[in-house]
Amino acid sequence: MSRHKAHVPDENTASLRRLETDGLIRFESGEARTTRRFQAAMARGALHLLALGNDCTDLRLPIAHALLSVYEQPLSDGEVAAMIEALLPIELRELDPGARRHQRA
């Protein structure tokens, strides 16, 4: 079990690097932020899911939809899951700017 836990940060780091290389996140003052490109894909995904009757309270769904719409080549389930895991805390911070202020104080 400890081996798995030791491997998770490496997966997260690799996902963050790929997301940055692919223009979906950027780093500002050491903090990961989503780019306009990813934000637009998230918005389109959320609108699509809302039209289907999903209330989008689980951010993993619009994140997954955005990833699948951005990447032209197919992603494995593991790649999608790792990217969602990396993006979820970033998106939660993006949606609550007050949380970012409290983290700095």
Summary of the structure (lengths in Angstrom):
residues: 105
radius of gyration: 14.3
end to end distance: 35.1
largest distance: 42.3
contacts: 267
relative contact order: 0.14
helix: 70%
strand: 8%
